[in-house]
Amino acid sequence: MTIRPLRREDREPIERLLRETDVFSEEEIGVAMELVGVYLDDPNQKDYELFSSVDDGGVLSGYVCLGPTPATQGTFDLYWIAVTPSEQARGVGTKLLGFVEGLLRSRGGRLLVAETSSTPKYDKTRAFYEKKGFAQNARIKDYYKPGDDLVIYGKIL
């Protein structure tokens, strides 16, 4: 597996991956694809970096989107990390996260923040973060909608 900067040809496989996971809403997929577009269409933007994991044949298995948190020193947001269903639980997400952490450490990053939903469809996401050393730092009740809290995780790098 290779992790490399996102390319134009990754756009459709990423959208397909997001749909196949059967976790993300249409609105969430729209936001994710908007960030893909920003990254690909504006090489001067500094808010988002996206990386793809691909196999030896160039087939996309996952991707990650991150960026510096405005008005902070060394804090970064993990906006998206997703793995195609056929590759889940096979180490792709772990490798993507390890890549991000190493990259951020090399840049003086000190804190990585990830936000997610409290709903059952995000149970695996929360378990992944906790297994990878993230601590739940905050929870805002009914943030997304009634019964759907915002869960904020942080990991000291």
Phi, psi and omega in degrees: 000138178242140173249126184217163175302144179303142178241163179305320182291352178276345186305304182295316177299327178292315179299318178297316178303312182298321179289318183293334180294337179058031178248319189273141175284167176301320179297317179295318178298320177300317178295314180301317182289330175297318179292324174301315179298316179301313182298315184284328188265346181229086183296347180269350180291149183237009186275332187225141170234137180232139180228145179247147169256131181226151177278183183298336178269004179084010180279127183290132178244345180183172176205164180218145178231130181217167177191159177291142177278122182304146174063028176233166175247107175079015177257137181229149176258135171264099186282317182214140166214123184213145182231139178301140185308323181292344181250000179294147181066023178239013175095358182294312179298320178298317179292320177298314180295318177299320177300312180299313181298317178296317178300313183292321177300320181294341179258008180084015177296144181235341183215132176244126184246136177228135178246144178206176182270156178269358185289158182303329181293347177257012178304315181295325179295311180297319178297321178299310181301314182296319178296330183268012172094008175281145175252141174286115183261337181199158176214125180249113184297137174057030184296307183283319177188168179307128181085003181231094182279155169272127177247123183250123179250151174222149176225123176286129182268000000 
